Amino acid sequence: MSNPDLTGAVWRKSTRSDGNGGACVEVADLRSGVAVRDSKDRSGPALAFDAQGWRAFVDSLKSN
């Protein structure tokens, strides 16, 4: 997915992310997929996945 407009994106962080030393990511649902960013660098870059790419990414995490 190329450069989605993240203006107005509603970011959320896992409730399990507290207490792990700050190593967290935030995700935002987009019309065309999902964006992910580092919660410690909110103005930094974000990765964007289309729906199929996000499913593949999450499935790969579950299989590890």
The first five atom37 places (N, CA, C, CB, O) and aatype in JSON, in Angstrom:
{
  "aatype": [12, 15, 2, 14, 3, 10, 16, 7, 0, 19, 17, 1, 11, 15, 16, 1, 15, 3, 7, 2, 7, 7, 0, 4, 19, 6, 19, 0, 3, 10, 1, 15, 7, 19, 0, 19, 1, 3, 15, 11, 3, 1, 15, 7, 14, 0, 10, 0, 13, 3, 0, 5, 7, 17, 1, 0, 13, 19, 3, 15, 10, 11, 15, 2],
  "atom_mask": [
    [1, 1, 1, 1, 1],
    [1, 1, 1, 1, 1],
    [1, 1, 1, 1, 1],
    [1, 1, 1, 1, 1],
    [1, 1, 1, 1, 1],
    [1, 1, 1, 1, 1],
    [1, 1, 1, 1, 1],
    [1, 1, 1, 0, 1],
    [1, 1, 1, 1, 1],
    [1, 1, 1, 1, 1],
    [1, 1, 1, 1, 1],
    [1, 1, 1, 1, 1],
    [1, 1, 1, 1, 1],
    [1, 1, 1, 1, 1],
    [1, 1, 1, 1, 1],
    [1, 1, 1, 1, 1],
    [1, 1, 1, 1, 1],
    [1, 1, 1, 1, 1],
    [1, 1, 1, 0, 1],
    [1, 1, 1, 1, 1],
    [1, 1, 1, 0, 1],
    [1, 1, 1, 0, 1],
    [1, 1, 1, 1, 1],
    [1, 1, 1, 1, 1],
    [1, 1, 1, 1, 1],
    [1, 1, 1, 1, 1],
    [1, 1, 1, 1, 1],
    [1, 1, 1, 1, 1],
    [1, 1, 1, 1, 1],
    [1, 1, 1, 1, 1],
    [1, 1, 1, 1, 1],
    [1, 1, 1, 1, 1],
    [1, 1, 1, 0, 1],
    [1, 1, 1, 1, 1],
    [1, 1, 1, 1, 1],
    [1, 1, 1, 1, 1],
    [1, 1, 1, 1, 1],
    [1, 1, 1, 1, 1],
    [1, 1, 1, 1, 1],
    [1, 1, 1, 1, 1],
    [1, 1, 1, 1, 1],
    [1, 1, 1, 1, 1],
    [1, 1, 1, 1, 1],
    [1, 1, 1, 0, 1],
    [1, 1, 1, 1, 1],
    [1, 1, 1, 1, 1],
    [1, 1, 1, 1, 1],
    [1, 1, 1, 1, 1],
    [1, 1, 1, 1, 1],
    [1, 1, 1, 1, 1],
    [1, 1, 1, 1, 1],
    [1, 1, 1, 1, 1],
    [1, 1, 1, 0, 1],
    [1, 1, 1, 1, 1],
    [1, 1, 1, 1, 1],
    [1, 1, 1, 1, 1],
    [1, 1, 1, 1, 1],
    [1, 1, 1, 1, 1],
    [1, 1, 1, 1, 1],
    [1, 1, 1, 1, 1],
    [1, 1, 1, 1, 1],
    [1, 1, 1, 1, 1],
    [1, 1, 1, 1, 1],
    [1, 1, 1, 1, 1]
  ],
  "atom_positions": [
    [[0.87, -1.17, 0.0], [0.0, 0.0, 0.0], [0.91, 1.22, 0.0], [-0.99, 0.0, 1.24], [1.85, 1.3, 0.79]],
    [[0.65, 2.15, -0.86], [1.52, 3.32, -0.97], [0.94, 4.54, -0.26], [1.77, 3.65, -2.42], [-0.2, 4.92, -0.51]],
    [[1.7, 5.13, 0.6], [1.4, 6.38, 1.29], [-0.07, 6.69, 1.54], [1.97, 7.48, 0.52], [-0.62, 7.61, 0.94]],
    [[-0.71, 5.94, 2.41], [-2.11, 6.28, 2.73], [-2.18, 7.58, 3.52], [-2.78, 5.14, 3.52], [-1.23, 7.95, 4.2]],
    [[-3.29, 8.25, 3.43], [-3.51, 9.47, 4.2], [-3.85, 9.07, 5.63], [-4.65, 10.35, 3.58], [-4.9, 8.48, 5.87]],
    [[-2.98, 9.39, 6.58], [-3.18, 9.02, 7.98], [-3.78, 10.16, 8.8], [-1.87, 8.6, 8.59], [-3.92, 10.05, 10.01]],
    [[-4.14, 11.25, 8.13], [-4.8, 12.36, 8.81], [-6.11, 11.87, 9.4], [-5.03, 13.55, 7.83], [-6.95, 11.32, 8.69]],
    [[-6.29, 12.07, 10.66], [-7.52, 11.66, 11.32], [-7.57, 10.19, 11.69], [0.0, 0.0, 0.0], [-8.59, 9.72, 12.19]],
    [[-6.49, 9.46, 11.45], [-6.47, 8.04, 11.83], [-6.63, 7.92, 13.34], [-5.14, 7.35, 11.35], [-6.06, 8.7, 14.1]],
    [[-7.4, 6.94, 13.76], [-7.6, 6.67, 15.19], [-6.7, 5.51, 15.56], [-9.11, 6.36, 15.51], [-6.95, 4.36, 15.17]],
    [[-5.66, 5.82, 16.32], [-4.66, 4.83, 16.7], [-5.04, 4.17, 18.01], [-3.27, 5.47, 16.81], [-5.58, 4.81, 18.91]],
    [[-4.75, 2.88, 18.12], [-5.0, 2.17, 19.37], [-3.82, 1.26, 19.69], [-6.32, 1.35, 19.29], [-3.11, 0.79, 18.8]],
    [[-3.65, 1.03, 20.97], [-2.55, 0.21, 21.47], [-3.16, -0.93, 22.27], [-1.55, 1.05, 22.35], [-4.19, -0.77, 22.92]],
    [[-2.53, -2.07, 22.23], [-3.02, -3.23, 22.97], [-3.05, -2.94, 24.47], [-2.15, -4.45, 22.69], [-2.16, -2.28, 25.0]],
    [[-4.07, -3.43, 25.13], [-4.14, -3.28, 26.59], [-3.05, -4.1, 27.27], [-5.52, -3.7, 27.12], [-2.74, -3.86, 28.43]],
    [[-2.47, -5.04, 26.56], [-1.38, -5.86, 27.1], [-0.01, -5.2, 26.94], [-1.37, -7.22, 26.42], [1.0, -5.75, 27.38]],
    [[0.04, -4.05, 26.34], [1.33, -3.42, 26.05], [1.93, -2.69, 27.25], [1.17, -2.45, 24.91], [3.13, -2.43, 27.25]],
    [[1.14, -2.36, 28.25], [1.68, -1.68, 29.42], [2.58, -2.63, 30.22], [0.55, -1.14, 30.32], [2.29, -3.82, 30.34]],
    [[3.66, -2.09, 30.75], [4.54, -2.86, 31.6], [5.57, -3.7, 30.87], [0.0, 0.0, 0.0], [6.2, -4.56, 31.47]],
    [[5.74, -3.47, 29.57], [6.75, -4.25, 28.85], [7.94, -3.39, 28.44], [6.14, -4.91, 27.62], [8.64, -3.71, 27.48]],
    [[8.17, -2.32, 29.14], [9.32, -1.47, 28.84], [9.12, -0.51, 27.7], [0.0, 0.0, 0.0], [10.08, 0.09, 27.21]],
    [[7.9, -0.34, 27.25], [7.63, 0.63, 26.2], [7.77, 0.1, 24.79], [0.0, 0.0, 0.0], [7.67, 0.87, 23.83]],
    [[8.0, -1.19, 24.63], [8.13, -1.77, 23.29], [6.75, -2.06, 22.72], [8.99, -3.06, 23.32], [6.3, -3.21, 22.74]],
    [[6.09, -1.05, 22.22], [4.7, -1.19, 21.78], [4.53, -0.67, 20.36], [3.76, -0.45, 22.72], [5.3, 0.16, 19.87]],
    [[3.49, -1.17, 19.72], [3.07, -0.61, 18.45], [1.61, -0.2, 18.59], [3.26, -1.63, 17.28], [0.89, -0.68, 19.46]],
    [[1.21, 0.7, 17.72], [-0.18, 1.13, 17.65], [-0.68, 0.81, 16.25], [-0.33, 2.65, 17.98], [0.08, 0.84, 15.29]],
    [[-1.96, 0.51, 16.14], [-2.56, 0.23, 14.85], [-3.75, 1.16, 14.62], [-2.99, -1.24, 14.75], [-4.4, 1.62, 15.56]],
    [[-4.03, 1.42, 13.36], [-5.18, 2.23, 12.98], [-5.86, 1.56, 11.8], [-4.75, 3.69, 12.62], [-5.21, 1.17, 10.83]],
    [[-7.18, 1.43, 11.88], [-7.95, 0.91, 10.76], [-8.09, 2.01, 9.72], [-9.35, 0.4, 11.23], [-8.42, 3.15, 10.03]],
    [[-7.84, 1.65, 8.48], [-7.95, 2.57, 7.36], [-9.01, 2.04, 6.4], [-6.58, 2.76, 6.64], [-9.39, 0.87, 6.47]],
    [[-9.49, 2.88, 5.54], [-10.47, 2.41, 4.55], [-9.9, 1.29, 3.69], [-10.91, 3.58, 3.64], [-10.6, 0.35, 3.32]],
    [[-8.63, 1.4, 3.4], [-8.0, 0.44, 2.49], [-7.14, -0.6, 3.2], [-7.17, 1.17, 1.49], [-6.47, -1.38, 2.53]],
    [[-7.14, -0.63, 4.53], [-6.32, -1.6, 5.24], [-6.03, -1.18, 6.67], [0.0, 0.0, 0.0], [-6.9, -0.69, 7.38]],
    [[-4.78, -1.38, 7.07], [-4.36, -1.12, 8.45], [-2.98, -0.46, 8.43], [-4.33, -2.43, 9.29], [-2.13, -0.8, 7.6]],
    [[-2.77, 0.5, 9.33], [-1.46, 1.12, 9.5], [-0.9, 0.75, 10.88], [-1.55, 2.67, 9.32], [-1.66, 0.57, 11.83]],
    [[0.41, 0.65, 10.97], [1.1, 0.3, 12.21], [2.23, 1.3, 12.44], [1.65, -1.18, 12.16], [2.94, 1.66, 11.5]],
    [[2.39, 1.74, 13.69], [3.48, 2.67, 14.0], [4.05, 2.35, 15.38], [3.0, 4.14, 13.95], [3.43, 1.64, 16.17]],
    [[5.23, 2.87, 15.65], [5.89, 2.74, 16.94], [5.23, 3.72, 17.91], [7.42, 3.01, 16.83], [5.16, 4.92, 17.63]],
    [[4.76, 3.22, 19.04], [4.05, 4.09, 19.99], [4.97, 5.12, 20.63], [3.4, 3.25, 21.07], [4.5, 6.13, 21.16]],
    [[6.27, 4.89, 20.6], [7.22, 5.85, 21.18], [7.61, 6.95, 20.19], [8.47, 5.13, 21.67], [8.22, 7.94, 20.59]],
    [[7.28, 6.77, 18.92], [7.65, 7.73, 17.88], [6.44, 8.0, 17.0], [8.85, 7.2, 17.02], [6.42, 7.64, 15.82]],
    [[5.44, 8.62, 17.58], [4.16, 8.8, 16.9], [4.24, 9.69, 15.66], [3.18, 9.39, 17.86], [3.38, 9.6, 14.79]],
    [[5.25, 10.53, 15.58], [5.38, 11.36, 14.38], [6.3, 10.71, 13.35], [5.92, 12.75, 14.76], [6.52, 11.25, 12.27]],
    [[6.82, 9.54, 13.69], [7.71, 8.82, 12.79], [6.94, 8.07, 11.71], [0.0, 0.0, 0.0], [5.74, 8.27, 11.54]],
    [[7.64, 7.21, 10.99], [7.0, 6.5, 9.88], [5.99, 5.46, 10.36], [8.06, 5.82, 9.03], [6.03, 5.01, 11.51]],
    [[5.1, 5.1, 9.48], [4.12, 4.05, 9.74], [4.15, 3.06, 8.58], [2.67, 4.65, 9.93], [4.4, 3.44, 7.43]],
    [[3.92, 1.81, 8.9], [3.76, 0.79, 7.87], [2.29, 0.67, 7.53], [4.34, -0.58, 8.33], [1.44, 0.74, 8.42]],
    [[1.98, 0.5, 6.27], [0.58, 0.35, 5.86], [0.41, -0.96, 5.11], [0.13, 1.55, 4.98], [1.22, -1.31, 4.25]],
    [[-0.64, -1.68, 5.45], [-0.95, -2.96, 4.83], [-2.34, -2.89, 4.22], [-0.86, -4.12, 5.86], [-3.25, -2.29, 4.8]],
    [[-2.52, -3.49, 3.04], [-3.88, -3.67, 2.57], [-4.47, -4.83, 3.37], [-3.93, -3.94, 1.01], [-3.75, -5.47, 4.14]],
    [[-5.75, -5.1, 3.2], [-6.42, -6.11, 4.03], [-5.75, -7.48, 3.9], [-7.89, -6.21, 3.65], [-5.56, -8.17, 4.9]],
    [[-5.41, -7.88, 2.7], [-4.79, -9.18, 2.48], [-3.39, -9.24, 3.11], [-4.71, -9.49, 0.98], [-3.03, -10.24, 3.72]],
    [[-2.63, -8.18, 2.96], [-1.29, -8.12, 3.56], [-1.35, -8.16, 5.08], [0.0, 0.0, 0.0], [-0.51, -8.8, 5.72]],
    [[-2.33, -7.47, 5.67], [-2.48, -7.47, 7.13], [-2.82, -8.87, 7.63], [-3.58, -6.47, 7.57], [-2.26, -9.32, 8.63]],
    [[-3.74, -9.56, 6.93], [-4.09, -10.94, 7.33], [-2.87, -11.84, 7.26], [-5.2, -11.51, 6.43], [-2.64, -12.64, 8.17]],
    [[-2.07, -11.72, 6.21], [-0.87, -12.54, 6.07], [0.12, -12.23, 7.19], [-0.22, -12.31, 4.7], [0.74, -13.15, 7.74]],
    [[0.28, -10.96, 7.52], [1.19, -10.54, 8.59], [0.75, -11.13, 9.94], [1.26, -9.0, 8.67], [1.55, -11.72, 10.65]],
    [[-0.53, -10.97, 10.28], [-1.04, -11.48, 11.54], [-0.96, -13.0, 11.59], [-2.48, -11.02, 11.76], [-0.59, -13.57, 12.62]],
    [[-1.31, -13.65, 10.5], [-1.22, -15.12, 10.46], [0.2, -15.59, 10.67], [-1.74, -15.64, 9.14], [0.42, -16.61, 11.33]],
    [[1.18, -14.87, 10.11], [2.58, -15.27, 10.29], [3.01, -15.13, 11.75], [3.49, -14.43, 9.39], [3.82, -15.92, 12.24]],
    [[2.48, -14.12, 12.45], [2.8, -13.96, 13.86], [2.18, -15.08, 14.69], [2.3, -12.6, 14.36], [2.8, -15.56, 15.64]],
    [[0.99, -15.48, 14.35], [0.31, -16.55, 15.08], [1.01, -17.88, 14.91], [-1.14, -16.67, 14.63], [0.96, -18.72, 15.81]],
    [[1.66, -18.09, 13.79], [2.29, -19.38, 13.52], [3.66, -19.51, 14.19], [2.44, -19.58, 12.02], [4.26, -20.59, 14.18]],
    [[4.16, -18.43, 14.77], [5.48, -18.49, 15.44], [5.37, -18.76, 16.89], [6.23, -17.2, 15.24], [6.39, -18.84, 17.59]]
  ]
}
